[in-house]
Amino acid sequence: MFRQCAPPPTVRITGGALAGEALRGAGARELETLRRLNPMDLEICSRTLCLNDGSVVACRREFGREFVDIRAPQAGERAGAKAGLENLRRERERYFYVIPGCVARYDAVFGVGNNIPDGALAGWSLGLGVNTTVLPFEATGFFTPGSVGETGLWREFNAFSLPGGYGSGLLYARGHIPEAGAFSVSCLFRLNAPLEFDYAYADKGTLSPILSRVLLSEDGQYWDWDCPGSISPLMGFCSPHLHYDWSESITYPWAPWNEDFAANSETLQGVRRIEERCPGAPLLAGGYPGSPFVDGLGRLYPHPAGFVAGVQGVGLFIYDGDRLMAAKMSDFKSQYAYAPVLSDRVAVGVWHFAAMTYEADGSARLYLASEGQTDALAHFAGNQPVCALDAAFDKTASGVNSYYIISDLTKERISQFRMNPAMDIAMPRFFHYALSPGQVRLLQLEATGGVFVADEHEAGELVAAGYEPIVIGREA
């Protein structure tokens, strides 16, 4: 139902002033009827009364606000319901929506620069992988350009096509997601194949002995993880995280370590040995003398299941093949009581709108809607740590999870990861506050077409042209 403390409805009277004032009572009755007919508390709904003399009373609710538009014909105007609706439609086009506070938006139409021309991220340009391309608007088959009346202010979006693997992805500046405090991200994306976990160490021609996973625990002693547990940023940052309360003796399945596994070993801080891998995952085992998993003395590799390290990161992720995850993970060893916010599995090859909000108190929400679900917005909620990210938090990314783990003792690369999803992404937006559900809903309508959502620098241009802003701020 409507909030009891909702602000009074906005009443606009256009056309014949005296005749319009006489219709205020009809406006109040129609609005009350609209309320009764909206038991599901729809964020956008309307009801219109057309009179034979061309008068129109249009009531609507949009994102918690109520509007009554009364349009009475002026002297000499053509009468009739159809003419009244056309006049009201023309005058309603003098309004536009604004969501304040966007610090970065990338439309991929005129290059790869930030479309927000002021603020801390003004002038930033995306870093593109060498195999990343721009997918023309016409090829997306999903959203349409937005515009405002006859001002010439228009919005068109292309998508970035990420093929996966080497040279795939987008890189943003560190400040796109703040190191501490509230933030939000939103985008359109299409996952073109489930994201697979990377077990290979391609540079060595073998398997990685160390696996980096999102580690979960209730007590800080026993740790578990999802299988297969792949992870890559949709809009965020992640990297392997070694915790120095852990320590294991380790040797590696490549030269010169595999000359003699027993004699060639080191004590590695930050990992734990595991006894089994996920079902179907390859083991570091088998082979013949001289192969990576048998040393020069014919002894098998002593750590067939390998070792596990944690993950740190913040943002919105492709996770476990075809799910979305909203999380903030800085130090898994001390922040073990926080499970990430997870979505249901998403359909591959289908466009989705997604958003994540993170409050300063750690409250996190994930929003998701698939192509064609213009009235649906799934909502998943949870809590994440209140913490500042450390110096390893380098650049926010889309579709890039490619890292090495390096031994502090030998400075050698001892594991490799590349989990870069094959996906398309469009309309990435960044905010340094937690968006309200109504604001997220409006961004979904922007993404699916038909609604122009102005940023603050565009609002000034529209106001100067005689248009009236409807500012959708954060709800209390």
Buried (B, 14 or more C-beta within 10 A) or exposed (E): EEEEEEEEBEBBBBBBEEBBEBBBEBBBEBBEEBBEEBEEEEBBBBBBBBBEBBBBBBBBBBBBBBBBBBBBBBEEBEEBBEBBBBBBEEBBEBBBBBBBBBBBBBBBBEEBBBBBEEBEBEEBEBBBBEBBBBBEBEEBEBBEEBBBBEBEBEBBBBBBBBBBBEBBBBBBBEBBBBBEBBBBBBBBBBBBEBBEBBBBBEEBEBBBBBBBBBBBBEEEEEBEBBBBBBBBBBBBBBBBBBBEEBEBEBBBBBEEBBEBBEEBBBEBBBBBBBEEBBEEBEBBBEEEEEEBBBBEEEBBBBBBBBBBBBBBBBBBBBBBBBBBBBBBBBBBBEBBEBBBBBBEEBEBEBBBBBBBBBBEEBBBBBBBBBBEBBEEBBEBEBBBBBBEBEEBBEBBBBBBBBBBBBBEEEEEBBBBBBBBBBBBBBBBBBBBBBBBBBBBBBBBBBBBEEBBBBBBBBBEBBBEBEBEBBEBEBEE
